[in-house]
Amino acid sequence: MGGGVLLIPILTVVLSVAQKSAQAVNLLAFIPMSVLALVVHLKNKRVKWRSVGYIIVPAVFFSCGGSLLALSVSPGLLGTCYGVFLSLLGVSQAVVALKSKE
Amino acid sequence: MLCVPVLTLALGLDTKESHATALSVMLPLSLVSAGIYLASGTVEGSILIPVSIGFVVGGIGGALLLGKLKNKVIALAFSLVMIVAGINFLV
């Protein structure tokens, strides 16, 4: 998950926590954090609820499908594909951001 | 990681709205995943509590900061996180 970019390597490499425990902690700690951050965003009226509906339904389907697919693919290949995809997405987003005026 | 670009590109939200809205999408999905994790194994409470405190402080700080930063800065910072995360998976 995106939020685990720093946390998971710190837990697994620096603190020698098992990978699965690190993932579980990352996921669980995200919940109180997102509830409170969301309170701030709701107060500032930044959440667009209609968009939530458009995203969440396909997200559930793709998550289930993705999880099933992930079970049948080797973890190494999965990690590599995801790494390449994420790096390319990051670069394209950086280019868009640099070109934008605001 | 995908939710924010989809919201900005496909649904036309601005950067700040995308990040805020993305959280609303991720929270219920995370609750479901967390439920599965809790049902299938134990979680080390000794790590969970300090990490949760850190996450909450950072999360609230980030949410407050979102309003004060320019969209360009937010978008660049997020793309940097994506690139670091991507490289992390490759090494």
N, CA and C atoms of all chains as a GROMACS GRO file, in nm:
protein
  579
    1MET      N    1   0.085  -0.118   0.000
    1MET     CA    2   0.000   0.000   0.000
    1MET      C    3   0.089   0.124   0.000
    2GLY      N    4   0.040   0.227  -0.057
    2GLY     CA    5   0.117   0.350  -0.072
    2GLY      C    6   0.175   0.402   0.058
    3GLY      N    7   0.094   0.396   0.162
    3GLY     CA    8   0.141   0.451   0.288
    3GLY      C    9   0.254   0.375   0.352
    4GLY      N   10   0.275   0.255   0.308
    4GLY     CA   11   0.378   0.171   0.370
    4GLY      C   12   0.516   0.188   0.310
    5VAL      N   13   0.529   0.283   0.217
    5VAL     CA   14   0.656   0.304   0.147
    5VAL      C   15   0.775   0.318   0.240
    6LEU      N   16   0.758   0.398   0.346
    6LEU     CA   17   0.867   0.414   0.442
    6LEU      C   18   0.852   0.316   0.559
    7LEU      N   19   0.728   0.298   0.604
    7LEU     CA   20   0.707   0.220   0.725
    7LEU      C   21   0.752   0.075   0.711
    8ILE      N   22   0.712   0.011   0.600
    8ILE     CA   23   0.741  -0.132   0.587
    8ILE      C   24   0.892  -0.160   0.580
    9PRO      N   25   0.970  -0.087   0.499
    9PRO     CA   26   1.115  -0.110   0.505
    9PRO      C   27   1.175  -0.080   0.643
   10ILE      N   28   1.126   0.026   0.711
   10ILE     CA   29   1.179   0.057   0.845
   10ILE      C   30   1.150  -0.058   0.941
   11LEU      N   31   1.029  -0.109   0.939
   11LEU     CA   32   0.992  -0.218   1.030
   11LEU      C   33   1.068  -0.346   0.996
   12THR      N   34   1.074  -0.381   0.867
   12THR     CA   35   1.133  -0.510   0.831
   12THR      C   36   1.286  -0.506   0.834
   13VAL      N   37   1.345  -0.402   0.779
   13VAL     CA   38   1.491  -0.397   0.771
   13VAL      C   39   1.554  -0.348   0.901
   14VAL      N   40   1.506  -0.235   0.952
   14VAL     CA   41   1.569  -0.176   1.072
   14VAL      C   42   1.526  -0.247   1.200
   15LEU      N   43   1.397  -0.280   1.211
   15LEU     CA   44   1.348  -0.338   1.337
   15LEU      C   45   1.324  -0.489   1.330
   16SER      N   46   1.360  -0.550   1.217
   16SER     CA   47   1.350  -0.695   1.199
   16SER      C   48   1.212  -0.754   1.229
   17VAL      N   49   1.108  -0.678   1.193
   17VAL     CA   50   0.972  -0.730   1.208
   17VAL      C   51   0.942  -0.817   1.086
   18ALA      N   52   0.864  -0.922   1.105
   18ALA     CA   53   0.827  -1.010   0.993
   18ALA      C   54   0.743  -0.932   0.892
   19GLN      N   55   0.761  -0.964   0.764
   19GLN     CA   56   0.692  -0.894   0.655
   19GLN      C   57   0.541  -0.887   0.676
   20LYS      N   58   0.480  -1.001   0.710
   20LYS     CA   59   0.334  -1.004   0.726
   20LYS      C   60   0.288  -0.919   0.843
   21SER      N   61   0.365  -0.921   0.952
   21SER     CA   62   0.330  -0.836   1.067
   21SER      C   63   0.341  -0.690   1.030
   22ALA      N   64   0.448  -0.656   0.955
   22ALA     CA   65   0.466  -0.516   0.913
   22ALA      C   66   0.349  -0.472   0.827
   23GLN      N   67   0.307  -0.557   0.734
   23GLN     CA   68   0.192  -0.525   0.647
   23GLN      C   69   0.065  -0.508   0.729
   24ALA      N   70   0.045  -0.597   0.826
   24ALA     CA   71  -0.076  -0.589   0.910
   24ALA      C   72  -0.077  -0.460   0.992
   25VAL      N   73   0.037  -0.427   1.051
   25VAL     CA   74   0.047  -0.304   1.131
   25VAL      C   75   0.022  -0.182   1.042
   26ASN      N   76   0.082  -0.180   0.923
   26ASN     CA   77   0.065  -0.070   0.828
   26ASN      C   78  -0.083  -0.050   0.797
   27LEU      N   79  -0.152  -0.159   0.772
   27LEU     CA   80  -0.294  -0.155   0.736
   27LEU      C   81  -0.379  -0.107   0.853
   28LEU      N   82  -0.355  -0.165   0.971
   28LEU     CA   83  -0.437  -0.131   1.087
   28LEU      C   84  -0.413   0.012   1.135
   29ALA      N   85  -0.287   0.055   1.134
   29ALA     CA   86  -0.255   0.191   1.180
   29ALA      C   87  -0.314   0.295   1.086
   30PHE      N   88  -0.332   0.257   0.960
   30PHE     CA   89  -0.390   0.346   0.861
   30PHE      C   90  -0.533   0.389   0.899
   31ILE      N   91  -0.606   0.300   0.965
   31ILE     CA   92  -0.748   0.325   0.993
   31ILE      C   93  -0.770   0.446   1.085
   32PRO      N   94  -0.714   0.449   1.207
   32PRO     CA   95  -0.736   0.570   1.288
   32PRO      C   96  -0.682   0.696   1.221
   33MET      N   97  -0.570   0.682   1.152
   33MET     CA   98  -0.511   0.797   1.084
   33MET      C   99  -0.605   0.854   0.979
   34SER      N  100  -0.662   0.766   0.898
   34SER     CA  101  -0.746   0.814   0.789
   34SER      C  102  -0.878   0.870   0.841
   35VAL      N  103  -0.931   0.813   0.951
   35VAL     CA  104  -1.054   0.867   1.010
   35VAL      C  105  -1.032   1.012   1.052
   36LEU      N  106  -0.922   1.036   1.123
   36LEU     CA  107  -0.895   1.172   1.174
   36LEU      C  108  -0.859   1.269   1.062
   37ALA      N  109  -0.778   1.223   0.966
   37ALA     CA  110  -0.742   1.309   0.852
   37ALA      C  111  -0.869   1.345   0.773
   38LEU      N  112  -0.958   1.247   0.762
   38LEU     CA  113  -1.083   1.267   0.688
   38LEU      C  114  -1.170   1.374   0.757
   39VAL      N  115  -1.168   1.377   0.889
   39VAL     CA  116  -1.242   1.481   0.963
   39VAL      C  117  -1.195   1.620   0.919
   40VAL      N  118  -1.064   1.637   0.907
   40VAL     CA  119  -1.007   1.765   0.862
   40VAL      C  120  -1.053   1.796   0.720
   41HIS      N  121  -1.046   1.694   0.633
   41HIS     CA  122  -1.085   1.716   0.493
   41HIS      C  123  -1.234   1.747   0.480
   42LEU      N  124  -1.316   1.679   0.560
   42LEU     CA  125  -1.461   1.704   0.556
   42LEU      C  126  -1.492   1.846   0.603
   43LYS      N  127  -1.421   1.890   0.707
   43LYS     CA  128  -1.440   2.028   0.757
   43LYS      C  129  -1.405   2.130   0.648
   44ASN      N  130  -1.303   2.099   0.570
   44ASN     CA  131  -1.262   2.190   0.462
   44ASN      C  132  -1.336   2.166   0.332
   45LYS      N  133  -1.433   2.075   0.338
   45LYS     CA  134  -1.520   2.043   0.224
   45LYS      C  135  -1.440   2.001   0.100
   46ARG      N  136  -1.343   1.917   0.120
   46ARG     CA  137  -1.260   1.872   0.007
   46ARG      C  138  -1.299   1.735  -0.048
   47VAL      N  139  -1.393   1.667   0.019
   47VAL     CA  140  -1.429   1.532  -0.028
   47VAL      C  141  -1.546   1.543  -0.126
   48LYS      N  142  -1.531   1.482  -0.241
   48LYS     CA  143  -1.636   1.485  -0.343
   48LYS      C  144  -1.705   1.349  -0.344
   49TRP      N  145  -1.822   1.340  -0.281
   49TRP     CA  146  -1.886   1.212  -0.256
   49TRP      C  147  -1.929   1.139  -0.383
   50ARG      N  148  -1.970   1.214  -0.483
   50ARG     CA  149  -2.013   1.147  -0.606
   50ARG      C  150  -1.896   1.069  -0.666
   51SER      N  151  -1.778   1.131  -0.661
   51SER     CA  152  -1.659   1.064  -0.714
   51SER      C  153  -1.627   0.937  -0.636
   52VAL      N  154  -1.654   0.942  -0.505
   52VAL     CA  155  -1.630   0.824  -0.421
   52VAL      C  156  -1.709   0.706  -0.475
   53GLY      N  157  -1.836   0.730  -0.509
   53GLY     CA  158  -1.921   0.625  -0.563
   53GLY      C  159  -1.866   0.567  -0.692
   54TYR      N  160  -1.818   0.655  -0.782
   54TYR     CA  161  -1.765   0.608  -0.910
   54TYR      C  162  -1.642   0.522  -0.894
   55ILE      N  163  -1.564   0.550  -0.790
   55ILE     CA  164  -1.438   0.478  -0.771
   55ILE      C  165  -1.457   0.350  -0.691
   56ILE      N  166  -1.537   0.358  -0.585
   56ILE     CA  167  -1.538   0.249  -0.488
   56ILE      C  168  -1.596   0.119  -0.544
   57VAL      N  169  -1.696   0.128  -0.629
   57VAL     CA  170  -1.756   0.005  -0.684
   57VAL      C  171  -1.656  -0.070  -0.772
   58PRO      N  172  -1.598  -0.004  -0.875
   58PRO     CA  173  -1.496  -0.076  -0.952
   58PRO      C  174  -1.377  -0.118  -0.866
   59ALA      N  175  -1.343  -0.036  -0.764
   59ALA     CA  176  -1.228  -0.070  -0.679
   59ALA      C  177  -1.250  -0.203  -0.609
   60VAL      N  178  -1.372  -0.226  -0.561
   60VAL     CA  179  -1.400  -0.353  -0.492
   60VAL      C  180  -1.385  -0.470  -0.589
   61PHE      N  181  -1.441  -0.455  -0.710
   61PHE     CA  182  -1.431  -0.564  -0.809
   61PHE      C  183  -1.285  -0.591  -0.846
   62PHE      N  184  -1.212  -0.483  -0.876
   62PHE     CA  185  -1.072  -0.501  -0.916
   62PHE      C  186  -0.986  -0.554  -0.802
   63SER      N  187  -1.017  -0.515  -0.678
   63SER     CA  188  -0.941  -0.567  -0.564
   63SER      C  189  -0.958  -0.717  -0.552
   64CYS      N  190  -1.083  -0.762  -0.563
   64CYS     CA  191  -1.109  -0.906  -0.554
   64CYS      C  192  -1.040  -0.979  -0.668
   65GLY      N  193  -1.058  -0.930  -0.789
   65GLY     CA  194  -0.995  -0.992  -0.905
   65GLY      C  195  -0.845  -0.991  -0.894
   66GLY      N  196  -0.792  -0.876  -0.853
   66GLY     CA  197  -0.648  -0.861  -0.838
   66GLY      C  198  -0.591  -0.955  -0.735
   67SER      N  199  -0.663  -0.972  -0.623
   67SER     CA  200  -0.616  -1.063  -0.518
   67SER      C  201  -0.611  -1.205  -0.568
   68LEU      N  202  -0.714  -1.246  -0.641
   68LEU     CA  203  -0.717  -1.383  -0.696
   68LEU      C  204  -0.604  -1.404  -0.795
   69LEU      N  205  -0.582  -1.303  -0.880
   69LEU     CA  206  -0.474  -1.310  -0.977
   69LEU      C  207  -0.339  -1.318  -0.907
   70ALA      N  208  -0.324  -1.237  -0.803
   70ALA     CA  209  -0.198  -1.231  -0.729
   70ALA      C  210  -0.162  -1.367  -0.669
   71LEU      N  211  -0.264  -1.442  -0.630
   71LEU     CA  212  -0.240  -1.573  -0.569
   71LEU      C  213  -0.179  -1.670  -0.669
   72SER      N  214  -0.205  -1.649  -0.798
   72SER     CA  215  -0.158  -1.746  -0.897
   72SER      C  216  -0.029  -1.702  -0.966
   73VAL      N  217   0.021  -1.584  -0.931
   73VAL     CA  218   0.144  -1.533  -0.992
   73VAL      C  219   0.257  -1.538  -0.890
   74SER      N  220   0.380  -1.555  -0.935
   74SER     CA  221   0.491  -1.560  -0.839
   74SER      C  222   0.509  -1.423  -0.774
   75PRO      N  223   0.540  -1.421  -0.642
   75PRO     CA  224   0.556  -1.293  -0.571
   75PRO      C  225   0.663  -1.204  -0.634
   76GLY      N  226   0.769  -1.266  -0.683
   76GLY     CA  227   0.878  -1.189  -0.745
   76GLY      C  228   0.829  -1.113  -0.866
   77LEU      N  229   0.758  -1.184  -0.954
   77LEU     CA  230   0.706  -1.123  -1.077
   77LEU      C  231   0.607  -1.013  -1.045
   78LEU      N  232   0.522  -1.042  -0.946
   78LEU     CA  233   0.422  -0.945  -0.903
   78LEU      C  234   0.487  -0.816  -0.856
   79GLY      N  235   0.588  -0.831  -0.771
   79GLY     CA  236   0.661  -0.715  -0.718
   79GLY      C  237   0.727  -0.635  -0.829
   80THR      N  238   0.789  -0.705  -0.922
   80THR     CA  239   0.858  -0.637  -1.034
   80THR      C  240   0.758  -0.560  -1.120
   81CYS      N  241   0.648  -0.625  -1.158
   81CYS     CA  242   0.547  -0.559  -1.242
   81CYS      C  243   0.492  -0.434  -1.171
   82TYR      N  244   0.461  -0.450  -1.042
   82TYR     CA  245   0.406  -0.339  -0.967
   82TYR      C  246   0.508  -0.226  -0.954
   83GLY      N  247   0.635  -0.262  -0.933
   83GLY     CA  248   0.742  -0.163  -0.921
   83GLY      C  249   0.759  -0.082  -1.049
   84VAL      N  250   0.758  -0.153  -1.162
   84VAL     CA  251   0.772  -0.086  -1.293
   84VAL      C  252   0.653   0.007  -1.316
   85PHE      N  253   0.534  -0.046  -1.293
   85PHE     CA  254   0.412   0.032  -1.313
   85PHE      C  255   0.411   0.159  -1.228
   86LEU      N  256   0.442   0.142  -1.100
   86LEU     CA  257   0.440   0.255  -1.006
   86LEU      C  258   0.545   0.360  -1.041
   87SER      N  259   0.664   0.314  -1.081
   87SER     CA  260   0.771   0.408  -1.118
   87SER      C  261   0.731   0.489  -1.240
   88LEU      N  262   0.674   0.421  -1.341
   88LEU     CA  263   0.631   0.490  -1.463
   88LEU      C  264   0.519   0.589  -1.434
   89LEU      N  265   0.425   0.545  -1.349
   89LEU     CA  266   0.314   0.633  -1.312
   89LEU      C  267   0.367   0.756  -1.239
   90GLY      N  268   0.463   0.735  -1.148
   90GLY     CA  269   0.522   0.845  -1.073
   90GLY      C  270   0.591   0.945  -1.165
   91VAL      N  271   0.665   0.894  -1.261
   91VAL     CA  272   0.736   0.982  -1.355
   91VAL      C  273   0.635   1.062  -1.439
   92SER      N  274   0.530   0.994  -1.488
   92SER     CA  275   0.432   1.065  -1.572
   92SER      C  276   0.358   1.171  -1.490
   93GLN      N  277   0.329   1.138  -1.363
   93GLN     CA  278   0.263   1.235  -1.276
   93GLN      C  279   0.355   1.354  -1.247
   94ALA      N  280   0.484   1.328  -1.233
   94ALA     CA  281   0.581   1.436  -1.208
   94ALA      C  282   0.586   1.530  -1.329
   95VAL      N  283   0.586   1.470  -1.449
   95VAL     CA  284   0.589   1.551  -1.572
   95VAL      C  285   0.465   1.639  -1.581
   96VAL      N  286   0.348   1.579  -1.554
   96VAL     CA  287   0.222   1.656  -1.555
   96VAL      C  288   0.229   1.769  -1.454
   97ALA      N  289   0.280   1.740  -1.334
   97ALA     CA  290   0.287   1.840  -1.227
   97ALA      C  291   0.381   1.954  -1.267
   98LEU      N  292   0.495   1.919  -1.327
   98LEU     CA  293   0.592   2.022  -1.365
   98LEU      C  294   0.536   2.112  -1.475
   99LYS      N  295   0.456   2.053  -1.563
   99LYS     CA  296   0.399   2.131  -1.672
   99LYS      C  297   0.284   2.220  -1.628
  100SER      N  298   0.221   2.186  -1.514
  100SER     CA  299   0.102   2.262  -1.471
  100SER      C  300   0.142   2.399  -1.419
  101LYS      N  301   0.046   2.490  -1.425
  101LYS     CA  302   0.078   2.628  -1.391
  101LYS      C  303   0.056   2.661  -1.245
  102GLU      N  304  -0.031   2.590  -1.174
  102GLU     CA  305  -0.064   2.629  -1.036
  102GLU      C  306   0.020   2.556  -0.933
  103MET      N  307  -0.246   0.475  -0.446
  103MET     CA  308  -0.154   0.522  -0.551
  103MET      C  309  -0.228   0.544  -0.682
  104LEU      N  310  -0.324   0.454  -0.712
  104LEU     CA  311  -0.398   0.467  -0.839
  104LEU      C  312  -0.516   0.562  -0.823
  105CYS      N  313  -0.574   0.562  -0.705
  105CYS     CA  314  -0.697   0.636  -0.682
  105CYS      C  315  -0.681   0.785  -0.712
  106VAL      N  316  -0.572   0.845  -0.666
  106VAL     CA  317  -0.552   0.989  -0.686
  106VAL      C  318  -0.542   1.025  -0.835
  107PRO      N  319  -0.455   0.957  -0.913
  107PRO     CA  320  -0.451   0.991  -1.057
  107PRO      C  321  -0.584   0.966  -1.128
  108VAL      N  322  -0.656   0.861  -1.090
  108VAL     CA  323  -0.786   0.835  -1.155
  108VAL      C  324  -0.883   0.950  -1.125
  109LEU      N  325  -0.884   0.996  -1.001
  109LEU     CA  326  -0.972   1.105  -0.964
  109LEU      C  327  -0.937   1.234  -1.038
  110THR      N  328  -0.808   1.263  -1.053
  110THR     CA  329  -0.769   1.387  -1.121
  110THR      C  330  -0.789   1.374  -1.272
  111LEU      N  331  -0.744   1.263  -1.330
  111LEU     CA  332  -0.747   1.250  -1.477
  111LEU      C  333  -0.886   1.213  -1.530
  112ALA      N  334  -0.947   1.110  -1.472
  112ALA     CA  335  -1.074   1.061  -1.527
  112ALA      C  336  -1.194   1.141  -1.476
  113LEU      N  337  -1.188   1.185  -1.352
  113LEU     CA  338  -1.304   1.253  -1.295
  113LEU      C  339  -1.285   1.403  -1.278
  114GLY      N  340  -1.169   1.454  -1.316
  114GLY     CA  341  -1.148   1.599  -1.322
  114GLY      C  342  -1.142   1.672  -1.190
  115LEU      N  343  -1.113   1.601  -1.080
  115LEU     CA  344  -1.102   1.671  -0.952
  115LEU      C  345  -0.969   1.744  -0.945
  116ASP      N  346  -0.963   1.851  -0.864
  116ASP     CA  347  -0.832   1.914  -0.850
  116ASP      C  348  -0.750   1.833  -0.749
  117THR      N  349  -0.620   1.864  -0.743
  117THR     CA  350  -0.525   1.783  -0.665
  117THR      C  351  -0.569   1.765  -0.520
  118LYS      N  352  -0.607   1.877  -0.455
  118LYS     CA  353  -0.643   1.868  -0.313
  118LYS      C  354  -0.769   1.784  -0.292
  119GLU      N  355  -0.867   1.803  -0.380
  119GLU     CA  356  -0.991   1.725  -0.369
  119GLU      C  357  -0.962   1.577  -0.392
  120SER      N  358  -0.871   1.546  -0.486
  120SER     CA  359  -0.837   1.406  -0.515
  120SER      C  360  -0.779   1.338  -0.394
  121HIS      N  361  -0.683   1.403  -0.328
  121HIS     CA  362  -0.620   1.340  -0.212
  121HIS      C  363  -0.720   1.320  -0.100
  122ALA      N  364  -0.807   1.418  -0.080
  122ALA     CA  365  -0.907   1.407   0.027
  122ALA      C  366  -1.010   1.298  -0.006
  123THR      N  367  -1.056   1.297  -0.130
  123THR     CA  368  -1.158   1.200  -0.171
  123THR      C  369  -1.101   1.059  -0.171
  124ALA      N  370  -0.974   1.046  -0.212
  124ALA     CA  371  -0.909   0.915  -0.214
  124ALA      C  372  -0.912   0.849  -0.076
  125LEU      N  373  -0.896   0.930   0.028
  125LEU     CA  374  -0.901   0.875   0.164
  125LEU      C  375  -1.037   0.812   0.194
  126SER      N  376  -1.143   0.877   0.145
  126SER     CA  377  -1.278   0.824   0.167
  126SER      C  378  -1.299   0.691   0.097
  127VAL      N  379  -1.228   0.671  -0.014
  127VAL     CA  380  -1.236   0.544  -0.085
  127VAL      C  381  -1.156   0.439  -0.010
  128MET      N  382  -1.037   0.478   0.035
  128MET     CA  383  -0.945   0.380   0.095
  128MET      C  384  -0.989   0.334   0.232
  129LEU      N  385  -1.058   0.418   0.306
  129LEU     CA  386  -1.096   0.380   0.442
  129LEU      C  387  -1.185   0.256   0.447
  130PRO      N  388  -1.298   0.251   0.376
  130PRO     CA  389  -1.380   0.129   0.383
  130PRO      C  390  -1.308   0.006   0.330
  131LEU      N  391  -1.230   0.024   0.222
  131LEU     CA  392  -1.156  -0.090   0.166
  131LEU      C  393  -1.054  -0.141   0.268
  132SER      N  394  -0.988  -0.049   0.338
  132SER     CA  395  -0.890  -0.089   0.440
  132SER      C  396  -0.957  -0.159   0.557
  133LEU      N  397  -1.078  -0.114   0.592
  133LEU     CA  398  -1.150  -0.178   0.703
  133LEU      C  399  -1.177  -0.324   0.670
  134VAL      N  400  -1.216  -0.348   0.544
  134VAL     CA  401  -1.243  -0.487   0.502
  134VAL      C  402  -1.114  -0.570   0.510
  135SER      N  403  -1.006  -0.516   0.452
  135SER     CA  404  -0.878  -0.589   0.455
  135SER      C  405  -0.831  -0.612   0.597
  136ALA      N  406  -0.844  -0.508   0.682
  136ALA     CA  407  -0.800  -0.519   0.821
  136ALA      C  408  -0.877  -0.628   0.893
  137GLY      N  409  -1.007  -0.635   0.864
  137GLY     CA  410  -1.091  -0.738   0.924
  137GLY      C  411  -1.042  -0.877   0.889
  138ILE      N  412  -1.003  -0.894   0.763
  138ILE     CA  413  -0.951  -1.024   0.718
  138ILE      C  414  -0.820  -1.057   0.789
  139TYR      N  415  -0.731  -0.958   0.800
  139TYR     CA  416  -0.604  -0.980   0.869
  139TYR      C  417  -0.627  -1.019   1.014
  140LEU      N  418  -0.717  -0.944   1.083
  140LEU     CA  419  -0.742  -0.971   1.224
  140LEU      C  420  -0.803  -1.108   1.245
  141ALA      N  421  -0.890  -1.147   1.152
  141ALA     CA  422  -0.956  -1.277   1.164
  141ALA      C  423  -0.858  -1.392   1.142
  142SER      N  424  -0.755  -1.368   1.063
  142SER     CA  425  -0.667  -1.480   1.028
  142SER      C  426  -0.536  -1.486   1.104
  143GLY      N  427  -0.503  -1.385   1.184
  143GLY     CA  428  -0.376  -1.391   1.254
  143GLY      C  429  -0.366  -1.294   1.368
  144THR      N  430  -0.251  -1.296   1.436
  144THR     CA  431  -0.235  -1.200   1.547
  144THR      C  432  -0.153  -1.081   1.501
  145VAL      N  433  -0.173  -0.970   1.565
  145VAL     CA  434  -0.097  -0.849   1.532
  145VAL      C  435  -0.019  -0.809   1.656
  146GLU      N  436   0.105  -0.770   1.636
  146GLU     CA  437   0.188  -0.732   1.751
  146GLU      C  438   0.149  -0.596   1.805
  147GLY      N  439   0.083  -0.595   1.921
  147GLY     CA  440   0.036  -0.471   1.981
  147GLY      C  441   0.148  -0.376   2.016
  148SER      N  442   0.267  -0.433   2.046
  148SER     CA  443   0.379  -0.348   2.087
  148SER      C  444   0.422  -0.257   1.973
  149ILE      N  445   0.403  -0.301   1.849
  149ILE     CA  446   0.440  -0.215   1.735
  149ILE      C  447   0.321  -0.130   1.693
  150LEU      N  448   0.201  -0.190   1.699
  150LEU     CA  449   0.083  -0.125   1.644
  150LEU      C  450   0.056   0.010   1.709
  151ILE      N  451   0.069   0.016   1.843
  151ILE     CA  452   0.034   0.141   1.912
  151ILE      C  453   0.130   0.257   1.878
  152PRO      N  454   0.262   0.240   1.888
  152PRO     CA  455   0.348   0.352   1.848
  152PRO      C  456   0.332   0.392   1.701
  153VAL      N  457   0.316   0.292   1.612
  153VAL     CA  458   0.299   0.324   1.470
  153VAL      C  459   0.169   0.401   1.449
  154SER      N  460   0.062   0.358   1.516
  154SER     CA  461  -0.068   0.427   1.503
  154SER      C  462  -0.057   0.572   1.549
  155ILE      N  463   0.013   0.593   1.660
  155ILE     CA  464   0.028   0.730   1.711
  155ILE      C  465   0.103   0.815   1.607
  156GLY      N  466   0.212   0.760   1.556
  156GLY     CA  467   0.289   0.832   1.454
  156GLY      C  468   0.205   0.862   1.330
  157PHE      N  469   0.130   0.761   1.284
  157PHE     CA  470   0.044   0.777   1.166
  157PHE      C  471  -0.060   0.885   1.189
  158VAL      N  472  -0.122   0.885   1.308
  158VAL     CA  473  -0.229   0.981   1.338
  158VAL      C  474  -0.172   1.124   1.338
  159VAL      N  475  -0.058   1.143   1.405
  159VAL     CA  476   0.005   1.276   1.408
  159VAL      C  477   0.040   1.321   1.266
  160GLY      N  478   0.103   1.230   1.191
  160GLY     CA  479   0.139   1.263   1.052
  160GLY      C  480   0.018   1.286   0.964
  161GLY      N  481  -0.084   1.204   0.982
  161GLY     CA  482  -0.204   1.214   0.901
  161GLY      C  483  -0.278   1.345   0.922
  162ILE      N  484  -0.295   1.383   1.047
  162ILE     CA  485  -0.363   1.510   1.076
  162ILE      C  486  -0.279   1.627   1.027
  163GLY      N  487  -0.148   1.620   1.054
  163GLY     CA  488  -0.057   1.724   1.005
  163GLY      C  489  -0.065   1.739   0.854
  164GLY      N  490  -0.065   1.624   0.786
  164GLY     CA  491  -0.073   1.623   0.640
  164GLY      C  492  -0.204   1.682   0.590
  165ALA      N  493  -0.312   1.645   0.656
  165ALA     CA  494  -0.444   1.694   0.615
  165ALA      C  495  -0.452   1.846   0.633
  166LEU      N  496  -0.394   1.896   0.741
  166LEU     CA  497  -0.394   2.042   0.764
  166LEU      C  498  -0.303   2.112   0.664
  167LEU      N  499  -0.191   2.048   0.633
  167LEU     CA  500  -0.094   2.106   0.540
  167LEU      C  501  -0.148   2.111   0.398
  168LEU      N  502  -0.236   2.015   0.365
  168LEU     CA  503  -0.290   2.006   0.229
  168LEU      C  504  -0.350   2.137   0.184
  169GLY      N  505  -0.418   2.204   0.276
  169GLY     CA  506  -0.484   2.329   0.242
  169GLY      C  507  -0.386   2.442   0.217
  170LYS      N  508  -0.264   2.430   0.274
  170LYS     CA  509  -0.170   2.542   0.268
  170LYS      C  510  -0.071   2.533   0.152
  171LEU      N  511  -0.057   2.414   0.094
  171LEU     CA  512   0.042   2.397  -0.012
  171LEU      C  513  -0.021   2.418  -0.149
  172LYS      N  514   0.061   2.457  -0.245
  172LYS     CA  515   0.013   2.472  -0.383
  172LYS      C  516  -0.008   2.333  -0.443
  173ASN      N  517  -0.104   2.324  -0.536
  173ASN     CA  518  -0.134   2.196  -0.602
  173ASN      C  519  -0.010   2.134  -0.665
  174LYS      N  520   0.072   2.220  -0.727
  174LYS     CA  521   0.193   2.172  -0.796
  174LYS      C  522   0.287   2.102  -0.698
  175VAL      N  523   0.302   2.162  -0.580
  175VAL     CA  524   0.392   2.106  -0.477
  175VAL      C  525   0.340   1.971  -0.430
  176ILE      N  526   0.207   1.964  -0.406
  176ILE     CA  527   0.145   1.840  -0.360
  176ILE      C  528   0.164   1.730  -0.466
  177ALA      N  529   0.136   1.766  -0.592
  177ALA     CA  530   0.145   1.668  -0.700
  177ALA      C  531   0.289   1.618  -0.717
  178LEU      N  532   0.386   1.708  -0.708
  178LEU     CA  533   0.528   1.668  -0.721
  178LEU      C  534   0.570   1.578  -0.605
  179ALA      N  535   0.530   1.615  -0.484
  179ALA     CA  536   0.566   1.536  -0.367
  179ALA      C  537   0.507   1.395  -0.378
  180PHE      N  538   0.381   1.386  -0.423
  180PHE     CA  539   0.315   1.257  -0.436
  180PHE      C  540   0.381   1.172  -0.544
  181SER      N  541   0.419   1.236  -0.657
  181SER     CA  542   0.484   1.158  -0.763
  181SER      C  543   0.621   1.108  -0.717
  182LEU      N  544   0.688   1.186  -0.633
  182LEU     CA  545   0.817   1.141  -0.577
  182LEU      C  546   0.796   1.017  -0.489
  183VAL      N  547   0.692   1.021  -0.408
  183VAL     CA  548   0.660   0.905  -0.323
  183VAL      C  549   0.632   0.782  -0.409
  184MET      N  550   0.559   0.802  -0.520
  184MET     CA  551   0.529   0.691  -0.611
  184MET      C  552   0.656   0.632  -0.670
  185ILE      N  553   0.748   0.721  -0.711
  185ILE     CA  554   0.873   0.674  -0.772
  185ILE      C  555   0.956   0.596  -0.669
  186VAL      N  556   0.966   0.650  -0.548
  186VAL     CA  557   1.041   0.581  -0.441
  186VAL      C  558   0.978   0.446  -0.411
  187ALA      N  559   0.845   0.443  -0.405
  187ALA     CA  560   0.775   0.317  -0.379
  187ALA      C  561   0.800   0.217  -0.491
  188GLY      N  562   0.796   0.266  -0.616
  188GLY     CA  563   0.818   0.179  -0.730
  188GLY      C  564   0.957   0.119  -0.729
  189ILE      N  565   1.057   0.203  -0.702
  189ILE     CA  566   1.196   0.157  -0.697
  189ILE      C  567   1.213   0.056  -0.584
  190ASN      N  568   1.146   0.083  -0.473
  190ASN     CA  569   1.149  -0.007  -0.358
  190ASN      C  570   1.108  -0.150  -0.395
  191PHE      N  571   1.010  -0.161  -0.484
  191PHE     CA  572   0.963  -0.292  -0.527
  191PHE      C  573   1.063  -0.359  -0.621
  192LEU      N  574   1.145  -0.277  -0.687
  192LEU     CA  575   1.235  -0.333  -0.788
  192LEU      C  576   1.369  -0.378  -0.731
  193VAL      N  577   1.408  -0.322  -0.617
  193VAL     CA  578   1.540  -0.359  -0.563
  193VAL      C  579   1.532  -0.466  -0.455
   0.00000   0.00000   0.00000
